[in-house]
Amino acid sequence: MTKDQLLEKANSLPLAPGVYLMHDKDGAVIYVGKAKKLKNRVSQYFQAGRGHNLKTQTMVSLVDTFDTIIVGSEFEALVLENALIKQYMPRYNILLKDDKGYPFVRLSREAYRRFSLVSRVADDGARYFGPYGGRLETRSALDAIRAALHLPTCHKIFPRDIGRERPCLNHHMGRCDGFCRAEMSQEEYDRRMDLAVQLLEGKVRLVTAQLEQEMEAAAEALRFEEAAALRDRIQAIKVLGKRQKVIAGVCADTDVWGLYLEAKSCFAVLHYEEGQLTGKEAELFAASGLDDEGEILSALLLQYYGSRSALPREIFLPAAIEDQEVLEQLLTEKAGHRVVLRVPQRGDRAQVLSLAAANAREEAERQTTSQERSDRTLELLGKLLGLPEPPGRLESYDISNTGGDDIVASMVVFQGSRPAKDQYRRFRIKELEGRPDDYRSMEEVLTRRLTHFMEQDKKFMPLPDVLLIDGGQQHARVARRVTERFGLAIPLFGMVKDDRHRTRALITPEGREIGIKAHQAVFSLIGRIQEETHRFAITYNRQSHGRSVRGSTLDEIPGVGPARRTALLKHFKSLRAIREASLEELLEVVPKNAAQAVYLWARPEAQGEAEES
């Protein structure tokens, strides 16, 4: 279907809540979205001049047709959208890792219930907890809970093996109360398992309070050995929480989210119980750096909490999300208690958000190579600039002059995100000596650079994928005029600075600004290019100005022309060394008359004495 046909179809949709599925020409689902009003939302994709970001523009360019599903409420649309994303895994949706990578804790329904780790939930009547962050952490947490409650960890099957053998080493070491012994009742076993379930549900304080009551009752009844055992059990459970052995995410009453969207996208969730950090989860996910932060959070929250059995009471987010109220309703119904989403702006809550962001950044950078970071930065830069593919060679130009004299220019080359210093070039402006004009200087430099290319000069090959000019729209327009004169179509942009002399945006010759501050990696790369171009230009300007000063000073000496001036500077390296040279040393470089003239120039007092004599 053409865009006009798609728009016509979208305009025929009802103003009702629902879900839409975008298909490419092969029929594959490439995007799933939800809407309060299907007609308004879907038609926006196909309307000209809507100002979509690059990701949306790319997705829309691939759409051949779309389907819709009308539902009864925005809430139903949210639930259905999540289900369809899991079913189709569309390439332009934000996708979290599949649930099969996370373990569940299974509690069997047999007479003597047992915990085990499984990869998926089955319809077998057993009770499931999770999913949780990782198998190792989950297994360690279960072991810690069993140890705290002195539950068995052996492979004996109850009641079949009760009384058949002597208790194992764990009982003799005080790690298990020996439920394989005939004197241990099933009622006590069930009571301990109920406590373990409460710990898995995050009810640490409730379990501790219950055991403390039992300990006090045992002490009052003079059952001191039992009271001591309960005291040790209470202490073990408290240590369990302090050492963060409880499974992350279960015992939290507050979750704090952090995002990192650079070479690899990552989220981190910090779990807090009574203000104390009890665990962390961090995971990479598939998203574009051009995605809106609120859109990313909305998608991640639904996928992250959608399959979990226990949810926090508060969730702190780094950015607001569009469907906050609907998502709160969904999470509240699932949790059985109210779940509130907040976006803290200041104070302690904002500080923990910064901590979560730092965790997300650390995890992403730990799993990202320097090459991956570079590739992702160039990919994002290419998308921002509307290029068909990431740029490989970037050239940047700057003009530098000293009060109208010594006008020079620099050409700096970056191969990807790295400077290629062997390909740097510098120019002395020839047509404007003493008449500074940045625009005409830039025109001369680019003309000479492209002329070298046309003449197959290997020092100026190949052409850049992107040409960057230190300046604004007018500089970019001058550059465009030069490239068009040579019949070339090179993407080129001016580098617009902020009040701290940092490049805040790129600008096209037509005046369209492309903001880069929101994309830290691109902002950093363009900033480095701009600084390196400026540094190279300034360095050449100072060197050129120094040579001009030295040359003009020596030119004033009778008998010293350009050839002898060059010979003196080449031999002595500096004016100071020439001034301090003896007559004999000067005679080694220039003839006698010139040597005497330089010697007297350096010593005015000697010249006066000579005139008197």
N, C-alpha and C positions, 0 to 999 in steps of 0.2 A: 504494500500500500504506500502511496505517496504521503508526504506530510499533510497536504491539504485533505486527503481522504481520512487520515488519522485524526485530524482536528475535527472534521465533520462528524466522525464516529464519536469522539469524545464529547462534543457538544450535544449529542443525543442522549447522553447518560442522565440518570436521575440525580436530583440533589439529595442523595441518601448516603448513609455510611456504608463502607464496603472495602474490599481489597481488590487491587488490580495487579495483573501479571503481564509484564512486557516480554514479547517474544521476538527473536531475531528471524532472519529469513529461513533458517533451518528448523524453526519451530521451538528452539530451546528457550527456556525461561531465563532471561538475563537480569530481571529485577522484579522484586515483589514489594509493593507498598500498600499503605492503608490511607483512608481518607474519611473525614467527617462528611464531606459532600463530594461524591465521585466526579461529577461533572466539572466542578471548579478545579479540583486537583489534577485530574488527568489532562484536561484541555490545556493547562499551563505548560505542559511539556512541549506542545506542538505550536505554541504561539510565538511569532517572531518578536525579537526584542525583549524577551523575558529576563535576560541577564543571568542565565544559568551558569554555574561554575563549570570548569572544564570537564570534570568527571561526568556531570549530567549531560553536557553537550555531546560527549563521546557516546554515552549510553543511548541517547535519543537518536543519534545518527545511525545506530544499528537496529532500531526498532522497526519491525515489519508489520506487526499487528499486536493487539493486546486483548486480554480477557478481563472480565470483572466478576466479582461475587458480591452481591448485595446482602448485608446482614442487618440485624435489628438495632444495633447500637455501636457506638465508637469502641466500647469495651469488647464486644464480640469481634470487631475488626482487628483490634490489637492481638487478641488470642489467635485468630485465624492467620494473621500475618506471620506470627512466630512459627506456627505449624507449617505453613507453606515454605518459609525460608529453610527450615530443617529438611523438608522434603526435596526441594529443588536445588538448594545450595547455589543461588544465582550469583554470577560473577561480580555484579555491581552492588550487591548487598554487603554489609559488614558481617563477616562470618567468624564466629567463635569456634574453637576446636570442637570436634564431635564428641559427644558424651562418652563414647567407648574408651576414650583415653583416661577416664576418671574411674576410680574404684567406688563401689558401694559396700556398706557393711550389711550383711544378711543375718537376721536372727531367725533361727529355725523354729518350727512349731511343735517339735517332739517333746516328750515328757521332761527331759532334761535339755533345755534350750541351749544352743551353741551359737557363737558368733563366727562368721567366716567372711572373707573378702571375695567379691564377685565383680565382674565387669559390667553386667547388665541386670536390670530388674526383670524378674520372671513372674508370671501369674501362677504362683504355686502356694499362695496362702501365707508365705513367710513375711516377716516385716523387714523393710529395707530402710537404711539410713544413708544419706549422701545425695549426690556424689561428692567426693572429697578431692583434695588437691593432688595427692600422689600416693602410690601404693606403699612406699617405704614409710612416709609420715603416718599414714593411716594404720599400718601394721604396728608401728611403734606406739601409737596412741592406744590401740587395743591392748597391747602388752602391758602398758602402764596402768590401764584401768583394771585389768585382771590382777596385776600385782598389788594394786592398792586395796582391792576387795578380797584378795587371797582366793581367787577363782582358779580352777584347774586350767592348765595349758597343755596337758598331755593328750594323747590320742585314745585314751580309754573311752569306751562307750557305756553310758549309764542308761538304765540300771543294770545292764548285763554284766559289767565288770566290777560291781560293788562287792567287796569282800573276797574277791578271787585271788588277789595278790597283795603283797605288802605295799604301802604307799611309796611313791617314787621319791627321788632326792629333793624335789621341790618342797615337799611337805617337811622333810627333815631340816631344810634350810629356812623354813618359816615363810616361804613364798606362796604356799597353798595350804589351805586348811584340811586337805585330804578328804574330799567328798567321795573318794573311792572306799572309805571306811564305812562299815555298817552302822556305826553310831551317828553318822552325819545324816540329817533328815533332808528329804526333798524340799520341805517347806523352807529350810534355811537356804538351800541352794537357790530356790525361786526368789527369796527375798534379796539375796545378793545380786542376782541377775536383774531384778527390778531396779536396784541402785545403779547398776551399770548402764541400764537403758536411760535412766534419768541423767547420768553423766553425759551420755551421747546426745541427749536432748539439750544439753547446756545448763542443766539445773544443778550446778555445782553447789551453790549456796543452800539449796533445799536439802541435798544429800548430806552436806556437812551438818546442818542444823538437826536433821533427823538422827544422825549418829551421835551428836553431842547429847541429845536427850537420852538416848539409850545408855551412853557412858555414865551420865549423872545418875540414872536409875540403878545401874549396876553397882556404882560406888555406894549409893545409899543402902543398897541391900547387902553390902559387904562382899560383893563378888568382885574382888579387886583384880583378879587375873583377867576376867572378862572385860572390866573397865579399862585395864591397861591395853588389851588387844584393840578395843575400840578407839582408844586414844591414838595408838599407832596408825590405825586405819584412817582416822581423821587427818592426822599429820601427813600421811602419804597422799591423800586427796588434795590437801592444800598445796603440797609441793608439786603435785601433778599440774595444778593450774599455774603456779608461779613459774614452773620450768617450761610452760607452753607445750605440754605433751598432749593436751586435749586436742582433738581434731579441729583444725582451723575451720572457722566458719560456723561451727555448731554452737559454741558457747558465747558468741558475740552478741551484745545488745546494740552495738554500733559498728557499721562497716564504713570505711573511708576509702574513696576511690581516687586513683591517680592515673593519668594518661600520658603516654609519650608517643608522638607521631612523627618519627623521623625515618632513618634508614629502615628500621623495622618498627612496626606499631606494637605497643605493649600496654597492658593495663596492670595495675597492682591494686589489691584490696587488702587493707589492714583491718584486722578484727580486734575490737576492744570489748572488754567486759569490766564494768565498774571503773572505767577510765584507764584500765591497764591493758596494754597490748598483749594479746594472747596468740596471735598468729598472723601469717601473711600468705597470700597467694598472688602469683604474678604469671602472666601468660601472654605470648605473642598472638596476634590475630591479624586477619587480612583486612586491610583498609587502605584507602588512598590518602595521602597527605593533604588532598584538597577537600576531603570530607569535612562537614561541619562537626565541631566537637559535640554539640548537643545531639546531633543525629547519631553519632557514634555511640554516645552514652546510652541513648534510648535503646538502640539495638543490642548492645552488650548486656544491659541490665536484664532485659527480657530473656535472653538466652542463658545468662549466668544463673539467675534465680529460678528459671522456669522448671528445672528438674531437681531442685533441692528440697529436702524435707524439713529443714529448719531455717528460718529467716530472721535477720536482726530487726530491732524495733526502729532504728534510725539508719539512714544511709546518707552520707555526706558526698556530694558531687562537686567536681571542679567547674561545672557549667550547667546552666539551666536547660531543661529539655521541654520540648513542645507539649508532649502528652503526659505531663507529670501527674495530674489528678487521676487520669485513667490508669496509669501504671501503679500508682499508690493503691487504687481500689483492687486491682488484680493481685498485687502482692499481699495486701491485707487479707483478702479472701483465702489465699493459699496458705498464709501463715497461721490464721486463726487468731491473730492479734493485729493491732494497728501498726502499719509500717509507714514511716514518714520519710520523704525525700527532702533534703535541705541543700542549699548552696551557700555555705558560710563565706562571709566577706572579710571578717576581721577577728582578732582575738585568738584564743587557743584552738578553736575549731579550724580556723584558716591555717594555722601552723601545722596541724596534723594533715591537712590537705597537701601542703608543701612536702611533708614527709612522704606521703603516698606517691606524689609525683616523682620524687627523687628515687624511690624504690622502683617505679616503672622505668625510669631512665636507666638506672643501673642494670636492671635485668635485660633491657633491650640492647644496650651497648655491650654487655657481656657476651651476648649471642650474635653480635654483628661484627663482621670483619671490616677493615678499613676500605676494602674494595666495594663491599656491599653498601657502606655508607656513601661512598663516592657515587656509585651507580644510582642509588636512590635519589641523591641530591640532584644529579644531572637529569634524571627522569622527571623529577618534580619541576625543575627549571624549564625543561622542554615543554611540559604541559602548561605552565604559567605563560610561556611565551607563544604558545600555539604552534609549536614546531611538530613536524610529523614524527620525529624521533629525538632522543636525547642528544644534545650537542657534544661533539668530540673536541673540536678546536675553537677556543674563544680568543679573540683579539681585542685589546683595549688600548685607547689612545688618549693622551693628555698633552696640553700645551703648557710651556713654562717660559717666562721671560723675566728680565730684570730691568724694570723701568724703561722698556722699549728697546733695550739692547739684548744681544745674545738670545734671540727667540729660538727655542728648541722644542722638539716634540719627542714623545716616547711611544713605542709600540711594544706592548707586553703580550706574551702568548701563554695561555693555559691549555695544557692537554688534559681534558677532563677537569679534575679539581686540583691539578698540580701545575705549578709554574714550569714552563719549558725555557729556562734562562738562555740556553744556547740559541734560541730562536728570537730573542729580544732584538729589536732594532731601534736606532735613534736617528733623528733628523735635525739638521740645522736649517731653519727657515731662511730661504735665499731671497725671496721676492719682497720681503717686508722689513728689511733691515732698518731699525730705528722707528718703525711705524707699527706698533703692536696692534694686532687685529686677530682675535682668537678664531673667528669664523673663517677668515681667509687663510689663516695658518693651517687650520684643520683641513680646509679644501686642498691646499698645496700638499700636505702630508699624504692624504689619502690618494690624491692623484699620482704622486710619485710611487706610493706603495703598489697601486694597481697597475701602473705602467710597468714596473719591474715584473709583476706577474705575467702581464701580456707578452713581455719579452722573454718569458720562460727562464727568468732568473731564479735559480734553485734556492737562493736565500730567502725568497718571498713566496715559496710554494709550500702547501696548497693554500687555497682561499679558506677563510674561517667559516665555521658553521653559524657563528654569531659574532657580530661586530658591536663593541661597546664603546661609547664615546663619553668622556668625562664632561658632562654638561647637560643642559636641558633640551627642550623640544627643538630650539633653533639649531643647536649643534647637530641633532639627529637629522634635521631637514637638510643641512649642508652635506652631511654624509650620504644621505639618500640621493641628492643631486649628483654627487660624484659617481656613485655606483651605477646610476641609471645612464650616465654619460658613457660608461664602459659597457653598457648592455648587460649588467649583472644584477641579480636579485638576491642580495645577501640580507638576511634578517638583521636589523640593526636597531639599537636602542640607546637613548641617553641615560646617564646615571644621575639621578636627582638626589641631592644631599639634604640632610636635615640640619638643624641649628648646631649639631655637634660634629658636622662635617662627615657624617656617615651616610652611605647610600641608602635612602629609605624606600626608593621606588625606581623602576625603570620606566621610560617614557618613549612612545613611538613617535615617528615624525609627524603623525597626525594629531598628537597631543594626548593620546590615551595613556593614562598612568597605570602601571601594574605594580600593586603593592607587594612587597616581599618581607616586611617585618613580621608577618604572622607565620612565616615559614622559616624557622631559625636556621636550618642548614643552608638554604638558599641565601638568606640574608648574610650569613657568615661568609659564604663563598664569594658573593658579589662584593662584599666589603673588603675581602682580602685582595681581590683583583683590582679594585679601585685604589686601595692603599699602595699596592705594588706598582701600579702605573704611575701614581703621583710620585712615589719615592724615586723611581727610575728617571722620571723627567727632571725632578729637582736636582738629583745627583749630577746629571749631565749638564744642567744649566750652571751649576756651581763650578764644575770643571771647566766649562766653556768660558764662563765669566773670568775665572782665574787666569786662564791662558790669555784672554783678551787684555786683562790688566797688565800681566807680565809683558806681553808683546808690545803694548802701547808704550810702556815705560822704557823698554830697551830700544824701541824705535827712535826715541828722542836723542839717543847718543850718536854723535857724528861718526860716520864710517861703519855703523852697524845696520845692515839691511836685513831683510827676511831670512836669507841663508845663514848669515852669521848669528842672528838672534836664535834661530832653530838649533844651530850647532852648540851655542852656549847653554841653552836650556836642556838640551839632550845630555851634555856632558856634566853640568853642575846640578841639574834637576830642579833648582829653585832660585829665585832672586836673592834670597839670603846667602846662599852658597856662592853666588856670583859676586855679591858685595864683599864677602870675606876672603875671596881668592886673592892670592899674591900675583904680582905682575908675571912672575915666571909661570905660574899655573895658567894664567890667561893666555900667555904666548904659546902654550901647547895646543890651543884650540883655534885662535884667530891670529891674523898677522899683527906685526908690531904696532902699527898706527892704531888699529882697532883695539888692541889690548891696552895700550896706554890710555885711550879715550875711555874705555870701560873702567880702568883702574882709577882715573881721576874723577869719573862720574860717581863712583862709590865712595870717594874721599874728597869732598869739597874743600876741606882744609888744606889738603896737599895741593889742590889746584891753585888756591890762593898763594901758597908759598912759591909755586912754580912761576906764577905771573909776576911776583915781586922780583924774583931773580932774573 
